[in-house]
């Protein structure tokens, strides 16, 4: 379901930030849309869409926007986060340095 796709996307976090994973997610969403009967045929040849199909298209669009927004936010957060491993014996000042850096 859409909820599971969205949850899987959230769970992957930074992994989905690159273009390869984004294409995979887009492909998954498009496959889901075809199964649900939306986007299976071209717009020129398709008859007028029912309200159910229009609602599905709108829902898929909203899910896609939410996922893209979360991906952009997680990418920004990951760029701002710096991890530093401080190695040293007891009483060597690791905590002091960490506090000074903050």
Secondary structure, 3 states (H helix, E strand, C coil): CHHHHHHHHHHHHHHHHCHHHHHHHHHHHHHHHHHHCCCCCCCCCCCCCCHHHHHHHHHHHHHHHHHHHHHHHHHHHHHHCCCCCCCCCCCCCHHHHHHHHC
